[in-house]
Amino acid sequence: MKKSGHLMKTISRYFIAFLSSVFLFAFLILLTLRLTLFSEGYIEKQAVKADYYSELTEEIN
């Protein structure tokens, strides 16, 4: 009986650790996406840095 309780406690700890890791990973990915790809200021900064507008104008002309 004691061994069964210890096993359940160990399994539940691993399960909670796994869920915590998954949620932390998802949170960090969503935070990174929000601060980069979904940020208008970041996109504008990268377009200016890459000289996107000049290259696009040259391609159109």
PQR file with spaces between the fields and no chain letter, atoms N, CA, C, O and H, PARSE charges and radii, in Angstrom:
ATOM       1  N    MET     1       0.822   -1.193    0.000 -0.4000 1.5000
ATOM       2  CA   MET     1       0.000    0.000    0.000 -0.0000 2.0000
ATOM       3  C    MET     1       0.867    1.259    0.000  0.5500 1.7000
ATOM       4  O    MET     1       0.587    2.230   -0.702 -0.5500 1.4000
ATOM       5  N    LYS     2       1.921    1.214    0.802 -0.4000 1.5000
ATOM       6  CA   LYS     2       2.790    2.375    0.893 -0.0000 2.0000
ATOM       7  C    LYS     2       3.511    2.631   -0.430  0.5500 1.7000
ATOM       8  O    LYS     2       3.714    3.776   -0.834 -0.5500 1.4000
ATOM       9  H    LYS     2       2.149    0.425    1.373  0.4000 1.0000
ATOM      10  N    LYS     3       3.892    1.546   -1.087 -0.4000 1.5000
ATOM      11  CA   LYS     3       4.590    1.667   -2.363 -0.0000 2.0000
ATOM      12  C    LYS     3       3.691    2.288   -3.436  0.5500 1.7000
ATOM      13  O    LYS     3       4.161    3.068   -4.263 -0.5500 1.4000
ATOM      14  H    LYS     3       3.728    0.616   -0.759  0.4000 1.0000
ATOM      15  N    SER     4       2.416    1.946   -3.422 -0.4000 1.5000
ATOM      16  CA   SER     4       1.459    2.482   -4.391 -0.0000 2.0000
ATOM      17  C    SER     4       1.277    3.986   -4.206  0.5500 1.7000
ATOM      18  O    SER     4       1.209    4.730   -5.184 -0.5500 1.4000
ATOM      19  H    SER     4       2.034    1.311   -2.750  0.4000 1.0000
ATOM      20  N    GLY     5       1.198    4.429   -2.963 -0.4000 1.5000
ATOM      21  CA   GLY     5       1.052    5.858   -2.687 -0.0000 2.0000
ATOM      22  C    GLY     5       2.287    6.636   -3.104  0.5500 1.7000
ATOM      23  O    GLY     5       2.192    7.747   -3.625 -0.5500 1.4000
ATOM      24  H    GLY     5       1.253    3.825   -2.168  0.4000 1.0000
ATOM      25  N    HIS     6       3.452    6.033   -2.867 -0.4000 1.5000
ATOM      26  CA   HIS     6       4.711    6.687   -3.262 -0.0000 2.0000
ATOM      27  C    HIS     6       4.800    6.800   -4.790  0.5500 1.7000
ATOM      28  O    HIS     6       5.258    7.809   -5.326 -0.5500 1.4000
ATOM      29  H    HIS     6       3.529    5.130   -2.444  0.4000 1.0000
ATOM      30  N    LEU     7       4.355    5.748   -5.472 -0.4000 1.5000
ATOM      31  CA   LEU     7       4.379    5.759   -6.941 -0.0000 2.0000
ATOM      32  C    LEU     7       3.450    6.832   -7.497  0.5500 1.7000
ATOM      33  O    LEU     7       3.814    7.548   -8.430 -0.5500 1.4000
ATOM      34  H    LEU     7       3.982    4.928   -5.037  0.4000 1.0000
ATOM      35  N    MET     8       2.258    6.946   -6.931 -0.4000 1.5000
ATOM      36  CA   MET     8       1.309    7.971   -7.391 -0.0000 2.0000
ATOM      37  C    MET     8       1.850    9.370   -7.145  0.5500 1.7000
ATOM      38  O    MET     8       1.678   10.262   -7.975 -0.5500 1.4000
ATOM      39  H    MET     8       1.962    6.364   -6.173  0.4000 1.0000
ATOM      40  N    LYS     9       2.504    9.561   -6.003 -0.4000 1.5000
ATOM      41  CA   LYS     9       3.077   10.865   -5.675 -0.0000 2.0000
ATOM      42  C    LYS     9       4.187   11.215   -6.666  0.5500 1.7000
ATOM      43  O    LYS     9       4.289   12.358   -7.111 -0.5500 1.4000
ATOM      44  H    LYS     9       2.643    8.836   -5.329  0.4000 1.0000
ATOM      45  N    THR    10       5.006   10.240   -7.004 -0.4000 1.5000
ATOM      46  CA   THR    10       6.098   10.465   -7.957 -0.0000 2.0000
ATOM      47  C    THR    10       5.556   10.775   -9.350  0.5500 1.7000
ATOM      48  O    THR    10       6.026   11.697  -10.016 -0.5500 1.4000
ATOM      49  H    THR    10       4.923    9.312   -6.642  0.4000 1.0000
ATOM      50  N    ILE    11       4.573   10.006   -9.779 -0.4000 1.5000
ATOM      51  CA   ILE    11       3.976   10.229  -11.103 -0.0000 2.0000
ATOM      52  C    ILE    11       3.309   11.593  -11.165  0.5500 1.7000
ATOM      53  O    ILE    11       3.434   12.298  -12.167 -0.5500 1.4000
ATOM      54  H    ILE    11       4.190    9.257   -9.238  0.4000 1.0000
ATOM      55  N    SER    12       2.607   11.971  -10.113 -0.4000 1.5000
ATOM      56  CA   SER    12       1.933   13.274  -10.122 -0.0000 2.0000
ATOM      57  C    SER    12       2.946   14.419  -10.138  0.5500 1.7000
ATOM      58  O    SER    12       2.699   15.448  -10.767 -0.5500 1.4000
ATOM      59  H    SER    12       2.505   11.398   -9.300  0.4000 1.0000
ATOM      60  N    ARG    13       4.065   14.258   -9.465 -0.4000 1.5000
ATOM      61  CA   ARG    13       5.112   15.292   -9.492 -0.0000 2.0000
ATOM      62  C    ARG    13       5.690   15.459  -10.888  0.5500 1.7000
ATOM      63  O    ARG    13       5.888   16.580  -11.359 -0.5500 1.4000
ATOM      64  H    ARG    13       4.265   13.422   -8.954  0.4000 1.0000
ATOM      65  N    TYR    14       5.962   14.327  -11.551 -0.4000 1.5000
ATOM      66  CA   TYR    14       6.483   14.401  -12.917 -0.0000 2.0000
ATOM      67  C    TYR    14       5.456   15.022  -13.873  0.5500 1.7000
ATOM      68  O    TYR    14       5.810   15.791  -14.766 -0.5500 1.4000
ATOM      69  H    TYR    14       5.801   13.417  -11.169  0.4000 1.0000
ATOM      70  N    PHE    15       4.195   14.679  -13.674 -0.4000 1.5000
ATOM      71  CA   PHE    15       3.144   15.225  -14.522 -0.0000 2.0000
ATOM      72  C    PHE    15       3.015   16.735  -14.339  0.5500 1.7000
ATOM      73  O    PHE    15       2.884   17.473  -15.316 -0.5500 1.4000
ATOM      74  H    PHE    15       3.908   14.053  -12.948  0.4000 1.0000
ATOM      75  N    ILE    16       3.054   17.191  -13.091 -0.4000 1.5000
ATOM      76  CA   ILE    16       2.981   18.629  -12.824 -0.0000 2.0000
ATOM      77  C    ILE    16       4.215   19.348  -13.370  0.5500 1.7000
ATOM      78  O    ILE    16       4.102   20.452  -13.904 -0.5500 1.4000
ATOM      79  H    ILE    16       3.161   16.591  -12.298  0.4000 1.0000
ATOM      80  N    ALA    17       5.383   18.734  -13.240 -0.4000 1.5000
ATOM      81  CA   ALA    17       6.606   19.326  -13.788 -0.0000 2.0000
ATOM      82  C    ALA    17       6.528   19.420  -15.310  0.5500 1.7000
ATOM      83  O    ALA    17       6.946   20.415  -15.901 -0.5500 1.4000
ATOM      84  H    ALA    17       5.474   17.837  -12.807  0.4000 1.0000
ATOM      85  N    PHE    18       5.989   18.377  -15.936 -0.4000 1.5000
ATOM      86  CA   PHE    18       5.837   18.382  -17.387 -0.0000 2.0000
ATOM      87  C    PHE    18       4.867   19.480  -17.834  0.5500 1.7000
ATOM      88  O    PHE    18       5.163   20.230  -18.764 -0.5500 1.4000
ATOM      89  H    PHE    18       5.649   17.568  -15.456  0.4000 1.0000
ATOM      90  N    LEU    19       3.712   19.574  -17.172 -0.4000 1.5000
ATOM      91  CA   LEU    19       2.734   20.606  -17.524 -0.0000 2.0000
ATOM      92  C    LEU    19       3.308   22.009  -17.308  0.5500 1.7000
ATOM      93  O    LEU    19       3.081   22.909  -18.117 -0.5500 1.4000
ATOM      94  H    LEU    19       3.472   18.965  -16.417  0.4000 1.0000
ATOM      95  N    SER    20       4.043   22.187  -16.226 -0.4000 1.5000
ATOM      96  CA   SER    20       4.660   23.493  -15.966 -0.0000 2.0000
ATOM      97  C    SER    20       5.649   23.851  -17.066  0.5500 1.7000
ATOM      98  O    SER    20       5.699   24.999  -17.506 -0.5500 1.4000
ATOM      99  H    SER    20       4.227   21.456  -15.569  0.4000 1.0000
ATOM     100  N    SER    21       6.425   22.891  -17.505 -0.4000 1.5000
ATOM     101  CA   SER    21       7.391   23.128  -18.577 -0.0000 2.0000
ATOM     102  C    SER    21       6.690   23.497  -19.880  0.5500 1.7000
ATOM     103  O    SER    21       7.116   24.411  -20.586 -0.5500 1.4000
ATOM     104  H    SER    21       6.384   21.958  -17.147  0.4000 1.0000
ATOM     105  N    VAL    22       5.622   22.789  -20.190 -0.4000 1.5000
ATOM     106  CA   VAL    22       4.879   23.069  -21.425 -0.0000 2.0000
ATOM     107  C    VAL    22       4.269   24.462  -21.366  0.5500 1.7000
ATOM     108  O    VAL    22       4.346   25.209  -22.341 -0.5500 1.4000
ATOM     109  H    VAL    22       5.275   22.046  -19.617  0.4000 1.0000
ATOM     110  N    PHE    23       3.666   24.821  -20.242 -0.4000 1.5000
ATOM     111  CA   PHE    23       3.053   26.144  -20.122 -0.0000 2.0000
ATOM     112  C    PHE    23       4.102   27.251  -20.161  0.5500 1.7000
ATOM     113  O    PHE    23       3.865   28.299  -20.762 -0.5500 1.4000
ATOM     114  H    PHE    23       3.604   24.214  -19.450  0.4000 1.0000
ATOM     115  N    LEU    24       5.248   27.039  -19.536 -0.4000 1.5000
ATOM     116  CA   LEU    24       6.317   28.026  -19.570 -0.0000 2.0000
ATOM     117  C    LEU    24       6.838   28.205  -20.987  0.5500 1.7000
ATOM     118  O    LEU    24       7.049   29.333  -21.431 -0.5500 1.4000
ATOM     119  H    LEU    24       5.441   26.188  -19.048  0.4000 1.0000
ATOM     120  N    PHE    25       7.046   27.107  -21.699 -0.4000 1.5000
ATOM     121  CA   PHE    25       7.514   27.165  -23.082 -0.0000 2.0000
ATOM     122  C    PHE    25       6.499   27.903  -23.962  0.5500 1.7000
ATOM     123  O    PHE    25       6.882   28.754  -24.765 -0.5500 1.4000
ATOM     124  H    PHE    25       6.874   26.190  -21.338  0.4000 1.0000
ATOM     125  N    ALA    26       5.220   27.586  -23.817 -0.4000 1.5000
ATOM     126  CA   ALA    26       4.178   28.244  -24.614 -0.0000 2.0000
ATOM     127  C    ALA    26       4.110   29.730  -24.284  0.5500 1.7000
ATOM     128  O    ALA    26       3.955   30.557  -25.183 -0.5500 1.4000
ATOM     129  H    ALA    26       4.909   26.895  -23.165  0.4000 1.0000
ATOM     130  N    PHE    27       4.224   30.074  -23.006 -0.4000 1.5000
ATOM     131  CA   PHE    27       4.209   31.479  -22.603 -0.0000 2.0000
ATOM     132  C    PHE    27       5.373   32.240  -23.216  0.5500 1.7000
ATOM     133  O    PHE    27       5.192   33.355  -23.705 -0.5500 1.4000
ATOM     134  H    PHE    27       4.350   29.403  -22.276  0.4000 1.0000
ATOM     135  N    LEU    28       6.557   31.660  -23.199 -0.4000 1.5000
ATOM     136  CA   LEU    28       7.726   32.334  -23.763 -0.0000 2.0000
ATOM     137  C    LEU    28       7.614   32.485  -25.275  0.5500 1.7000
ATOM     138  O    LEU    28       8.015   33.511  -25.824 -0.5500 1.4000
ATOM     139  H    LEU    28       6.704   30.754  -22.802  0.4000 1.0000
ATOM     140  N    ILE    29       7.078   31.484  -25.949 -0.4000 1.5000
ATOM     141  CA   ILE    29       6.886   31.574  -27.401 -0.0000 2.0000
ATOM     142  C    ILE    29       5.870   32.668  -27.727  0.5500 1.7000
ATOM     143  O    ILE    29       6.110   33.486  -28.616 -0.5500 1.4000
ATOM     144  H    ILE    29       6.753   30.651  -25.504  0.4000 1.0000
ATOM     145  N    LEU    30       4.749   32.693  -27.024 -0.4000 1.5000
ATOM     146  CA   LEU    30       3.736   33.713  -27.287 -0.0000 2.0000
ATOM     147  C    LEU    30       4.245   35.115  -26.959  0.5500 1.7000
ATOM     148  O    LEU    30       3.938   36.069  -27.673 -0.5500 1.4000
ATOM     149  H    LEU    30       4.554   32.030  -26.302  0.4000 1.0000
ATOM     150  N    LEU    31       5.014   35.242  -25.892 -0.4000 1.5000
ATOM     151  CA   LEU    31       5.590   36.536  -25.541 -0.0000 2.0000
ATOM     152  C    LEU    31       6.568   37.001  -26.616  0.5500 1.7000
ATOM     153  O    LEU    31       6.568   38.172  -26.994 -0.5500 1.4000
ATOM     154  H    LEU    31       5.264   34.467  -25.312  0.4000 1.0000
ATOM     155  N    THR    32       7.392   36.094  -27.103 -0.4000 1.5000
ATOM     156  CA   THR    32       8.338   36.437  -28.165 -0.0000 2.0000
ATOM     157  C    THR    32       7.609   36.860  -29.435  0.5500 1.7000
ATOM     158  O    THR    32       7.987   37.843  -30.072 -0.5500 1.4000
ATOM     159  H    THR    32       7.392   35.142  -26.796  0.4000 1.0000
ATOM     160  N    LEU    33       6.572   36.126  -29.801 -0.4000 1.5000
ATOM     161  CA   LEU    33       5.798   36.493  -30.991 -0.0000 2.0000
ATOM     162  C    LEU    33       5.140   37.856  -30.826  0.5500 1.7000
ATOM     163  O    LEU    33       5.127   38.662  -31.756 -0.5500 1.4000
ATOM     164  H    LEU    33       6.265   35.327  -29.284  0.4000 1.0000
ATOM     165  N    ARG    34       4.604   38.107  -29.659 -0.4000 1.5000
ATOM     166  CA   ARG    34       3.925   39.396  -29.417 -0.0000 2.0000
ATOM     167  C    ARG    34       4.897   40.557  -29.483  0.5500 1.7000
ATOM     168  O    ARG    34       4.557   41.627  -29.988 -0.5500 1.4000
ATOM     169  H    ARG    34       4.615   37.452  -28.903  0.4000 1.0000
ATOM     170  N    LEU    35       6.101   40.354  -28.978 -0.4000 1.5000
ATOM     171  CA   LEU    35       7.077   41.439  -28.954 -0.0000 2.0000
ATOM     172  C    LEU    35       7.784   41.630  -30.295  0.5500 1.7000
ATOM     173  O    LEU    35       8.413   42.666  -30.512 -0.5500 1.4000
ATOM     174  H    LEU    35       6.377   39.484  -28.568  0.4000 1.0000
ATOM     175  N    THR    36       7.693   40.655  -31.196 -0.4000 1.5000
ATOM     176  CA   THR    36       8.384   40.777  -32.477 -0.0000 2.0000
ATOM     177  C    THR    36       7.389   40.839  -33.632  0.5500 1.7000
ATOM     178  O    THR    36       7.104   41.922  -34.144 -0.5500 1.4000
ATOM     179  H    THR    36       7.182   39.814  -31.020  0.4000 1.0000
ATOM     180  N    LEU    37       6.870   39.715  -34.037 -0.4000 1.5000
ATOM     181  CA   LEU    37       6.061   39.656  -35.255 -0.0000 2.0000
ATOM     182  C    LEU    37       4.751   40.423  -35.160  0.5500 1.7000
ATOM     183  O    LEU    37       4.283   40.958  -36.165 -0.5500 1.4000
ATOM     184  H    LEU    37       7.101   38.835  -33.621  0.4000 1.0000
ATOM     185  N    PHE    38       4.149   40.491  -33.979 -0.4000 1.5000
ATOM     186  CA   PHE    38       2.879   41.192  -33.835 -0.0000 2.0000
ATOM     187  C    PHE    38       3.048   42.636  -33.397  0.5500 1.7000
ATOM     188  O    PHE    38       2.064   43.326  -33.129 -0.5500 1.4000
ATOM     189  H    PHE    38       4.529   40.056  -33.162  0.4000 1.0000
ATOM     190  N    SER    39       4.285   43.093  -33.323 -0.4000 1.5000
ATOM     191  CA   SER    39       4.545   44.463  -32.906 -0.0000 2.0000
ATOM     192  C    SER    39       4.779   45.332  -34.137  0.5500 1.7000
ATOM     193  O    SER    39       5.702   45.093  -34.916 -0.5500 1.4000
ATOM     194  H    SER    39       5.084   42.533  -33.540  0.4000 1.0000
ATOM     195  N    GLU    40       3.935   46.337  -34.298 -0.4000 1.5000
ATOM     196  CA   GLU    40       4.032   47.218  -35.460 -0.0000 2.0000
ATOM     197  C    GLU    40       5.364   47.970  -35.475  0.5500 1.7000
ATOM     198  O    GLU    40       5.987   48.119  -36.526 -0.5500 1.4000
ATOM     199  H    GLU    40       3.186   46.532  -33.665  0.4000 1.0000
ATOM     200  N    GLY    41       5.787   48.432  -34.324 -0.4000 1.5000
ATOM     201  CA   GLY    41       7.045   49.166  -34.231 -0.0000 2.0000
ATOM     202  C    GLY    41       8.242   48.309  -34.600  0.5500 1.7000
ATOM     203  O    GLY    41       9.167   48.782  -35.260 -0.5500 1.4000
ATOM     204  H    GLY    41       5.281   48.311  -33.471  0.4000 1.0000
ATOM     205  N    TYR    42       8.231   47.055  -34.179 -0.4000 1.5000
ATOM     206  CA   TYR    42       9.334   46.148  -34.507 -0.0000 2.0000
ATOM     207  C    TYR    42       9.399   45.894  -36.010  0.5500 1.7000
ATOM     208  O    TYR    42      10.481   45.895  -36.598 -0.5500 1.4000
ATOM     209  H    TYR    42       7.479   46.671  -33.642  0.4000 1.0000
ATOM     210  N    ILE    43       8.253   45.677  -36.624 -0.4000 1.5000
ATOM     211  CA   ILE    43       8.211   45.420  -38.067 -0.0000 2.0000
ATOM     212  C    ILE    43       8.712   46.642  -38.835  0.5500 1.7000
ATOM     213  O    ILE    43       9.480   46.501  -39.786 -0.5500 1.4000
ATOM     214  H    ILE    43       7.374   45.676  -36.147  0.4000 1.0000
ATOM     215  N    GLU    44       8.286   47.831  -38.433 -0.4000 1.5000
ATOM     216  CA   GLU    44       8.749   49.051  -39.095 -0.0000 2.0000
ATOM     217  C    GLU    44      10.251   49.215  -38.953  0.5500 1.7000
ATOM     218  O    GLU    44      10.936   49.572  -39.911 -0.5500 1.4000
ATOM     219  H    GLU    44       7.662   47.946  -37.661  0.4000 1.0000
ATOM     220  N    LYS    45      10.761   48.954  -37.761 -0.4000 1.5000
ATOM     221  CA   LYS    45      12.196   49.076  -37.513 -0.0000 2.0000
ATOM     222  C    LYS    45      12.988   48.104  -38.395  0.5500 1.7000
ATOM     223  O    LYS    45      14.027   48.465  -38.949 -0.5500 1.4000
ATOM     224  H    LYS    45      10.205   48.663  -36.983  0.4000 1.0000
ATOM     225  N    GLN    46      12.501   46.897  -38.517 -0.4000 1.5000
ATOM     226  CA   GLN    46      13.191   45.910  -39.336 -0.0000 2.0000
ATOM     227  C    GLN    46      13.101   46.253  -40.826  0.5500 1.7000
ATOM     228  O    GLN    46      14.044   45.996  -41.575 -0.5500 1.4000
ATOM     229  H    GLN    46      11.657   46.604  -38.067  0.4000 1.0000
ATOM     230  N    ALA    47      11.982   46.828  -41.261 -0.4000 1.5000
ATOM     231  CA   ALA    47      11.836   47.218  -42.662 -0.0000 2.0000
ATOM     232  C    ALA    47      12.790   48.351  -43.000  0.5500 1.7000
ATOM     233  O    ALA    47      13.389   48.358  -44.075 -0.5500 1.4000
ATOM     234  H    ALA    47      11.216   47.037  -40.653  0.4000 1.0000
ATOM     235  N    VAL    48      12.937   49.304  -42.097 -0.4000 1.5000
ATOM     236  CA   VAL    48      13.873   50.411  -42.323 -0.0000 2.0000
ATOM     237  C    VAL    48      15.304   49.888  -42.304  0.5500 1.7000
ATOM     238  O    VAL    48      16.127   50.291  -43.125 -0.5500 1.4000
ATOM     239  H    VAL    48      12.450   49.299  -41.223  0.4000 1.0000
ATOM     240  N    LYS    49      15.594   49.007  -41.382 -0.4000 1.5000
ATOM     241  CA   LYS    49      16.946   48.455  -41.260 -0.0000 2.0000
ATOM     242  C    LYS    49      17.331   47.663  -42.515  0.5500 1.7000
ATOM     243  O    LYS    49      18.487   47.701  -42.938 -0.5500 1.4000
ATOM     244  H    LYS    49      14.925   48.680  -40.715  0.4000 1.0000
ATOM     245  N    ALA    50      16.394   46.965  -43.097 -0.4000 1.5000
ATOM     246  CA   ALA    50      16.670   46.159  -44.281 -0.0000 2.0000
ATOM     247  C    ALA    50      16.529   46.964  -45.566  0.5500 1.7000
ATOM     248  O    ALA    50      16.707   46.426  -46.658 -0.5500 1.4000
ATOM     249  H    ALA    50      15.455   46.935  -42.754  0.4000 1.0000
ATOM     250  N    ASP    51      16.213   48.239  -45.443 -0.4000 1.5000
ATOM     251  CA   ASP    51      16.024   49.111  -46.605 -0.0000 2.0000
ATOM     252  C    ASP    51      14.945   48.543  -47.535  0.5500 1.7000
ATOM     253  O    ASP    51      15.079   48.562  -48.759 -0.5500 1.4000
ATOM     254  H    ASP    51      16.068   48.676  -44.556  0.4000 1.0000
ATOM     255  N    TYR    52      13.888   48.045  -46.924 -0.4000 1.5000
ATOM     256  CA   TYR    52      12.816   47.376  -47.654 -0.0000 2.0000
ATOM     257  C    TYR    52      12.093   48.316  -48.611  0.5500 1.7000
ATOM     258  O    TYR    52      11.799   47.946  -49.748 -0.5500 1.4000
ATOM     259  H    TYR    52      13.779   48.029  -45.930  0.4000 1.0000
ATOM     260  N    TYR    53      11.811   49.513  -48.157 -0.4000 1.5000
ATOM     261  CA   TYR    53      11.017   50.435  -48.969 -0.0000 2.0000
ATOM     262  C    TYR    53      11.765   50.876  -50.227  0.5500 1.7000
ATOM     263  O    TYR    53      11.159   50.996  -51.292 -0.5500 1.4000
ATOM     264  H    TYR    53      12.050   49.813  -47.234  0.4000 1.0000
ATOM     265  N    SER    54      13.045   51.113  -50.121 -0.4000 1.5000
ATOM     266  CA   SER    54      13.831   51.490  -51.300 -0.0000 2.0000
ATOM     267  C    SER    54      13.915   50.336  -52.289  0.5500 1.7000
ATOM     268  O    SER    54      13.780   50.528  -53.497 -0.5500 1.4000
ATOM     269  H    SER    54      13.537   51.015  -49.256  0.4000 1.0000
ATOM     270  N    GLU    55      14.138   49.139  -51.766 -0.4000 1.5000
ATOM     271  CA   GLU    55      14.203   47.955  -52.631 -0.0000 2.0000
ATOM     272  C    GLU    55      12.861   47.707  -53.325  0.5500 1.7000
ATOM     273  O    GLU    55      12.825   47.346  -54.501 -0.5500 1.4000
ATOM     274  H    GLU    55      14.248   48.983  -50.784  0.4000 1.0000
ATOM     275  N    LEU    56      11.780   47.898  -52.606 -0.4000 1.5000
ATOM     276  CA   LEU    56      10.445   47.700  -53.192 -0.0000 2.0000
ATOM     277  C    LEU    56      10.191   48.738  -54.280  0.5500 1.7000
ATOM     278  O    LEU    56       9.643   48.408  -55.332 -0.5500 1.4000
ATOM     279  H    LEU    56      11.809   48.191  -51.651  0.4000 1.0000
ATOM     280  N    THR    57      10.585   49.997  -54.036 -0.4000 1.5000
ATOM     281  CA   THR    57      10.402   51.042  -55.040 -0.0000 2.0000
ATOM     282  C    THR    57      11.201   50.727  -56.301  0.5500 1.7000
ATOM     283  O    THR    57      10.704   50.913  -57.411 -0.5500 1.4000
ATOM     284  H    THR    57      11.029   50.265  -53.182  0.4000 1.0000
ATOM     285  N    GLU    58      12.418   50.258  -56.140 -0.4000 1.5000
ATOM     286  CA   GLU    58      13.232   49.899  -57.291 -0.0000 2.0000
ATOM     287  C    GLU    58      12.620   48.744  -58.074  0.5500 1.7000
ATOM     288  O    GLU    58      12.632   48.750  -59.305 -0.5500 1.4000
ATOM     289  H    GLU    58      12.821   50.107  -55.238  0.4000 1.0000
ATOM     290  N    GLU    59      12.091   47.763  -57.370 -0.4000 1.5000
ATOM     291  CA   GLU    59      11.466   46.621  -58.032 -0.0000 2.0000
ATOM     292  C    GLU    59      10.221   47.038  -58.819  0.5500 1.7000
ATOM     293  O    GLU    59       9.975   46.534  -59.915 -0.5500 1.4000
ATOM     294  H    GLU    59      12.082   47.758  -56.371  0.4000 1.0000
ATOM     295  N    ILE    60       9.445   47.953  -58.257 -0.4000 1.5000
ATOM     296  CA   ILE    60       8.224   48.396  -58.934 -0.0000 2.0000
ATOM     297  C    ILE    60       8.581   49.197  -60.182  0.5500 1.7000
ATOM     298  O    ILE    60       7.964   49.026  -61.233 -0.5500 1.4000
ATOM     299  H    ILE    60       9.645   48.362  -57.367  0.4000 1.0000
ATOM     300  N    ASN    61       9.569   50.063  -60.065 -0.4000 1.5000
ATOM     301  CA   ASN    61       9.982   50.875  -61.228 -0.0000 2.0000
ATOM     302  C    ASN    61      10.751   50.034  -62.208  0.5500 1.7000
ATOM     303  O    ASN    61      11.182   50.536  -63.247 -0.5500 1.4000
ATOM     304  H    ASN    61      10.070   50.203  -59.211  0.4000 1.0000
